[in-house]
Amino acid sequence: MVLKLYGNPISIATKRVAVVLHEKKIPYELVAIDFAKIKEPEVLVKQPFGQIPYLDDDGFILYESRAISRYLEAKYPNQGPKLAPPPSDVKATALFEQAASVELSDFDPFASKAAYEAIINPVLFGVKKDQAAYDQAIATLSTKLDVYERILSNQKFLAGDEITLADLFHLSYGELLATGGSDLLSSKGPNVARWWKDVSSRASWQAVKDSIPASL
């Protein structure tokens, strides 16, 4: 059975999973869900928080985009590039989880806040941009990226010299930073700029960044 990804073609979190599917060339079918319907009973029975995406793997239901991405890597370790170290490599796994935690704690909260203020709230919800909140998010993110600059001065990617899920997890909100008017990822420093170019130029992201294809 082909994997079914339930989400929306322009959903930020759905793209987070889709880029992994494309990176590893895993066949899937996108089952589109309208944003207005994500709280309806048929979605809540699969995703109790009423969010997208969720994955249906022959009846096995899994939600949360980062958890789905880890599952795909674990199930298809030899298909496409390896995007996480094997569990048997304890130290490499620890470094990967460290990098993934950095994305979740030190990048996502501030990049997502900036994206919501600059793009998502005004465009989707008709809510006026809170400039002070946007500026604060960008300022905080800038200090976080100072640390990224130091980390990336010693290695190609956040977990080492090979790309991992931790790098790919940055793509959805990172792309929206530029769309919303911030050049942080290209101007913060040479190491961040080089890393961001490497990650964001991958064919997998180019395939899904504007709208997720219905299948692969």
Residue, then its C-alpha position, 0 to 999 in steps of 0.5 A: m500500500v502506498l503511504k497516504l499523507y493527509g495534509n494540505p499542499i501549502s501547509i508548513a508542517t505537511k511540507r516538512v514531511a513531504v520534503v523527506l518523502h521526496e528526499k528519500k524517494i518514497p512513493y506517497e499519495l497526498v490526501a488534501i484536507d481543507f484548513a477549514k475542516i481540520k477540526e471535523p470528527e473524521v480528522l479528530v479521530k486520526q489526529p486528536f488535536g485537529q492538526i495536519p499532517y498525519l500519515d496512514d501507513d496501511g492502517f498505522i496512523l502517525y501524527e506530528s511532522r517531526a515524528i513522521s519524518r523520523y518514522l520514515e527514516a527508520k522504516y526506509p534507512n537504505q532508500g535515498p540518503k541516510l537522514a539520521p544515524p543508526p541507533s547503534d551509533v550512540k554518539a552520532t545519534a546523540l549529536f543528531e538529537q542535539a541538532a534536532s532539539v536546537e531546531l525545535s527550541d532555538f529556531d522554530p519558535f522565533a522563525s514561526k512567530a515572524a512568519y505568522e506576523a509577516i505572512i500567515n496572520p495578514v494573508l490567511f486570517g486578515v489580522k494586521k501585522d504586529q510590528a513590535a512582535y515581529d521585530q522581537a522575534i527577528a531580533t531573538l532569532s538573530t542572536k540564535l543564528d550567531v550561535y549557528e554561525r559558530i557551530l557551522s564554522n566547524q562542520k557542514f551541517l548542524a549534526g556534523d558533516e552530513i545532512t540530516l532531518a535536523d537540517l531539513f526541519h528548518l526549511s518550511y519556516g526558513e523559506l517564509l522568513a525571506t518571503g516575509g522580508s527578512d534576509l537573516l539566513s543569507s546575511k547572518g554570516p558566511n557559514v549560515a549562508r552557505w549552510w542555508k544555500d546547501v539545504s534550501s537548494r536541494a531538489s527535494w525542497q524545490a519540488v515541494k516548497d510552493s505546493i506539494p505534488a499529489s504523489l511521487 
